[in-house]
Amino acid sequence: MKNGLWILFVALAGLCPAQTRPPAVLSDSARISLLTGSAGSDLYSIFGHSAIHVYDPVNRLDRCYNYGTFDLDQPNFYLLFLRGKLLYFVNPEPYKALVYGYSIEQRNLQEQELHLNDSLKQRLYELLQENLQEENRYYLYDFFYDNCSTRIREMFKTLYAGQLAYNYEGLPVGSTMRELLHAKLGAIPWTRFGMDLILGQPTDKVATPDDFMFLPDYLHDVVGRTNTPDGQPLVAREWMTPDTPFPPPNTQPPFYAQPWFALLLVSVLGLLLLRFETGRRRVENILTVVLGVSGLIMLFMWVGTDHVTTKTNWNLLWALPTHLVFGFTALRRYHWMVAGVLAAGVLLGWLFIPQQLPVEIIPLLVLIVGVGVKGYFGVRGVGR
């Protein structure tokens, strides 16, 4: 009931007219905060969000600065997105509108008021306004290295002229970028599996302390532990909106909806069908299409895009795009022999491959080896 009344209040408050022309100078009553949005149930929100909130009651200014906005109406939107060439931009948004949107999605907002004197508040505000200028507001988004959180991380450094020393205590040092992603994707295992297929060796780089802050939660935690150059806590106080937090989404699927179970089931069935000539042909045909298309997508993400993290993808050792070239020709059995050898090599060298491959593919690799063995005996004229 309390959350319901609060949502109604925010909805009505959002109808009030907002100031369209921000002031040049903040008043003494102004405050600036770091906003951290909790994760939602949808993919776009699963990692949370960071923004900066500027509130000045004297100047009737109450807006948020979001660095993760894009325009769906951009020409060739999907192609630009896939190729890593989509322009993102800074978007000023009324605070009440942001809160109302989060309330609809049942997501919490943690707000950390920054401990700033009037001079630093004004300087930070000017940096934000400078970012809104047409020549400055657009940038090429990078999920790991240039997003809504990293932009704020760097802005705080700029504010203190490089003298701000973030407190990195408590970070799980030694984690890779992929492991940091995995921690956020437990409730959507198929998405995690798909990302593990697309993301290449650069994702297994050990995260530096700064790298952790590409995730809003880590930016929140580090900022909360950091002191300013003069020894004051960077965060003066913190609170959550709404007062009674929404419960975290609980969308953990059952085991039979997990990738490992589906691939295990398919692989066992495929191995059983290999005993029969008709079954073997069907298994080969299905794998030819699935592996060929998967490999083609991985290859495109490697050589056809600007995404750094999709380069050098070792999954291409078993998901061969060449299936689409040789899979339906007279050379198919020879090609399956090569595919079987490569899959066996991946299994035997699992611990030595410089990329964390998804463990869910192990049953699939066994099936590929089985098809390759069948191909060998077929070429030899045995067991046809």
KEROGU-898421 format. One record per residue (C-alpha): residue in one letter; z negated, y, x negated. Coordinates in steps of 0.05 Angstrom, whole numbers. Each point is the difference from the previous one (the first is absolute). Example, Ala and Ser with C-alpha at 12.3 -4.5 7.8 and 13.67 -1.06 7.14 Angstrom:
2
nunu  c3  c2  c1
A  -156  -90  -246 $
S  13  69  -27 $
END
This chain:
384
nunu  c3  c2  c1
M  0  0  0 $
K  -19  48  -56 $
N  67  -12  -35 $
G  37  7  66 $
L  -30  69  14 $
W  13  21  -71 $
I  74  -19  5 $
L  6  39  65 $
F  -32  61  -32 $
V  47  -3  -60 $
A  61  -8  46 $
L  -19  62  40 $
A  -18  39  -63 $
G  68  -16  -29 $
L  32  39  57 $
C  -31  65  -25 $
P  49  47  -35 $
A  -2  -4  -76 $
Q  14  55  -50 $
T  72  -6  -23 $
R  -4  49  -57 $
P  -54  -19  -51 $
P  -39  55  -35 $
A  13  19  -72 $
V  -73  1  -18 $
L  -55  -46  24 $
S  -66  28  25 $
D  -68  -15  -30 $
S  -12  -49  57 $
A  59  -45  -18 $
R  -8  -72  -21 $
I  49  -50  -29 $
S  -8  -75  8 $
L  33  -65  -21 $
L  18  -43  60 $
T  5  -75  -6 $
G  28  -38  59 $
S  -20  -72  10 $
A  51  -56  3 $
G  35  -14  66 $
S  29  -64  28 $
D  73  21  -12 $
L  35  -9  -66 $
Y  11  75  -11 $
S  -75  12  6 $
I  -28  -63  -34 $
F  -15  38  -65 $
G  -33  60  32 $
H  16  72  -12 $
S  -22  62  -39 $
A  6  73  19 $
I  -33  67  -13 $
H  -35  38  55 $
V  -7  76  -3 $
Y  -48  31  50 $
D  -12  74  6 $
P  -34  21  65 $
V  6  74  -15 $
N  76  -4  -8 $
R  6  -53  55 $
L  32  -47  -50 $
D  -10  -75  11 $
R  56  -41  -30 $
C  14  -61  -42 $
Y  50  -8  -57 $
N  35  -68  2 $
Y  42  -23  -59 $
G  28  -63  32 $
T  49  27  52 $
F  73  -18  6 $
D  56  17  49 $
L  30  -57  40 $
D  60  44  14 $
Q  21  4  -73 $
P  72  -24  -7 $
N  4  -73  -24 $
F  -76  -5  9 $
Y  -6  -76  -8 $
L  47  -4  -59 $
L  -37  57  -35 $
F  -66  -35  14 $
L  23  -67  -28 $
R  29  33  -62 $
G  -62  41  -15 $
K  36  66  11 $
L  -34  23  64 $
L  -30  69  -4 $
Y  -72  8  23 $
F  -32  67  11 $
V  -66  37  10 $
N  -15  12  73 $
P  -53  48  28 $
E  -32  -29  62 $
P  -54  27  47 $
Y  -65  -36  -15 $
K  -13  -15  73 $
A  69  -32  7 $
L  -13  -45  -60 $
V  -69  -20  27 $
Y  30  -14  69 $
G  54  -44  -30 $
Y  -52  -40  -39 $
S  -43  -7  62 $
I  59  -30  39 $
E  10  -51  -56 $
Q  -76  -12  -4 $
R  -3  20  -73 $
N  -57  36  -34 $
L  4  63  -42 $
Q  -48  11  -58 $
E  -6  72  -20 $
Q  -27  22  -68 $
E  -13  75  -5 $
L  15  23  -70 $
H  -52  38  -40 $
L  43  61  -17 $
N  -17  73  -12 $
D  41  53  35 $
S  47  8  -59 $
L  16  -74  -4 $
K  9  -5  76 $
Q  50  56  -2 $
R  36  -31  -59 $
L  5  -68  34 $
Y  24  33  64 $
E  54  37  -39 $
L  22  -66  -32 $
L  6  -31  68 $
Q  39  59  28 $
E  45  -1  -62 $
N  16  -73  15 $
L  23  19  69 $
Q  55  45  -26 $
E  69  -28  13 $
E  17  -8  -73 $
N  -66  -38  -14 $
R  -16  -42  61 $
Y  50  -57  -9 $
Y  -9  -57  -49 $
L  24  -71  -13 $
Y  -56  -45  25 $
D  -25  -57  -43 $
F  -49  -47  33 $
F  -41  -11  -63 $
Y  9  63  -41 $
D  18  58  46 $
N  -29  -3  70 $
C  -50  35  46 $
S  -59  -19  -44 $
T  28  9  -70 $
R  24  70  19 $
I  -71  20  18 $
R  -27  -34  -62 $
E  45  42  -44 $
M  -13  64  41 $
F  -75  -5  -14 $
K  16  -7  -75 $
T  44  62  4 $
L  -54  38  37 $
Y  -48  -10  -59 $
A  54  12  -52 $
G  -5  -72  -25 $
Q  -75  5  -11 $
L  -19  -46  58 $
A  -24  -68  -25 $
Y  3  -51  56 $
N  -57  -50  3 $
Y  31  -69  0 $
E  -64  -40  3 $
G  2  -59  48 $
L  75  -12  -3 $
P  21  -73  -9 $
V  29  13  -69 $
G  53  -50  -20 $
S  32  -5  69 $
T  75  4  4 $
M  38  43  49 $
R  19  -62  39 $
E  -73  -22  6 $
L  -18  68  27 $
L  54  -9  53 $
H  -24  -70  17 $
A  -70  26  15 $
K  30  41  57 $
L  48  -52  28 $
G  -46  -57  18 $
A  9  10  75 $
I  76  0  -4 $
P  17  -60  -46 $
W  74  -1  17 $
T  7  72  -22 $
R  -38  -16  -64 $
F  46  -59  -12 $
G  62  42  12 $
M  -25  54  -48 $
D  -15  -52  -53 $
L  72  -24  5 $
I  29  70  -7 $
L  -47  31  -51 $
G  16  -19  -72 $
Q  -35  -4  -66 $
P  -18  75  -4 $
T  -48  -11  58 $
D  -42  -46  -45 $
K  -16  57  -46 $
V  -75  8  -11 $
A  -22  62  39 $
T  -26  59  -39 $
P  -60  36  30 $
D  46  54  26 $
D  46  -53  31 $
F  -56  -24  46 $
M  4  66  37 $
F  68  -15  29 $
L  -42  -32  55 $
P  -38  50  43 $
D  -65  -40  0 $
Y  -3  3  -76 $
L  15  74  -1 $
H  -57  9  49 $
D  -48  -41  -42 $
V  18  32  -67 $
V  -3  71  27 $
G  -68  -16  31 $
R  -28  -20  -68 $
T  31  56  -41 $
N  -34  63  -25 $
T  34  66  -12 $
P  5  27  -72 $
D  -64  40  11 $
G  -39  -63  20 $
Q  0  9  76 $
P  21  -57  46 $
L  72  10  21 $
V  -19  -20  71 $
A  -52  44  33 $
R  -8  -43  63 $
E  35  -54  39 $
W  6  -22  72 $
M  43  -44  44 $
T  40  14  62 $
P  -16  -26  52 $
D  -76  -3  -8 $
T  1  -72  25 $
P  54  -32  -43 $
F  54  -43  30 $
P  -7  -73  -21 $
P  50  -24  -53 $
P  61  -36  28 $
N  -7  -75  2 $
T  69  -30  -2 $
Q  -10  -59  -47 $
P  51  -52  24 $
P  -19  -74  6 $
F  19  -48  -56 $
Y  61  -26  37 $
A  30  70  0 $
Q  -8  8  -75 $
P  60  -3  -48 $
W  -30  -57  -41 $
F  -6  -45  61 $
A  70  16  26 $
L  32  -13  -68 $
L  -40  -63  -12 $
L  21  -27  68 $
V  73  18  -11 $
S  0  -29  -70 $
V  -31  -66  21 $
L  50  -6  57 $
G  57  17  -48 $
L  -22  -53  -50 $
L  -2  -52  56 $
L  70  19  23 $
L  27  -8  -71 $
R  -4  -75  11 $
F  59  4  47 $
E  70  25  -15 $
T  4  43  63 $
G  -69  27  -11 $
R  15  16  -73 $
R  62  40  20 $
R  -39  40  51 $
V  -56  15  -49 $
E  51  22  -52 $
N  37  44  49 $
I  -64  34  25 $
L  -27  11  -70 $
T  67  25  -25 $
V  -1  56  51 $
V  -75  16  -4 $
L  -5  -1  -76 $
G  67  35  -10 $
V  -15  57  47 $
S  -71  8  -27 $
G  26  2  -71 $
L  53  50  18 $
I  -53  47  30 $
M  -44  -8  -62 $
L  60  14  -45 $
F  19  62  40 $
M  -72  26  -4 $
W  3  -10  -76 $
V  68  29  -18 $
G  19  41  61 $
T  -62  44  10 $
D  -43  49  -37 $
H  -64  -38  15 $
V  -33  -15  -66 $
T  -46  -54  28 $
T  57  -43  26 $
K  32  -9  -69 $
T  -4  -62  -43 $
N  -14  -47  58 $
W  -13  -71  -25 $
N  6  -27  70 $
L  75  0  -13 $
L  -11  -63  -42 $
W  -5  -40  64 $
A  31  45  53 $
L  70  -1  -29 $
P  52  47  30 $
T  53  -47  -27 $
H  -16  -48  56 $
L  45  45  43 $
V  57  -10  -50 $
F  -5  -74  -15 $
G  -41  -27  57 $
F  58  -18  44 $
T  51  -21  -53 $
A  15  -65  -36 $
L  -48  23  -55 $
R  -60  2  46 $
R  -33  -63  -29 $
Y  6  26  -71 $
H  -28  66  23 $
W  -59  -35  33 $
M  -13  -38  -64 $
V  -6  66  -37 $
A  -44  28  56 $
G  -45  -61  -5 $
V  -8  7  -75 $
L  -17  74  7 $
A  -51  -15  56 $
A  -32  -54  -43 $
G  -3  49  -57 $
V  -36  51  44 $
L  -51  -53  20 $
L  -12  -24  -71 $
G  -2  71  -28 $
W  -39  30  58 $
L  -57  26  -44 $
F  46  28  -52 $
I  47  41  44 $
P  -19  74  -10 $
Q  -1  12  75 $
Q  -48  -24  54 $
L  44  -41  45 $
P  -24  -15  71 $
V  -35  -68  1 $
E  30  -12  69 $
I  67  -17  -32 $
I  -26  -61  -37 $
P  18  -49  57 $
L  68  33  4 $
L  11  -9  -75 $
V  -16  -74  8 $
L  52  -5  55 $
I  52  35  -44 $
V  -15  -49  -56 $
G  9  -57  51 $
V  68  27  22 $
G  20  8  -73 $
V  -19  -73  -14 $
K  42  -22  59 $
G  57  41  -26 $
Y  -5  -34  -68 $
F  3  -69  31 $
G  57  22  45 $
V  40  22  -61 $
R  -16  -65  -35 $
G  24  -38  61 $
V  -68  -31  13 $
G  -38  1  66 $
R  55  34  40 $
END
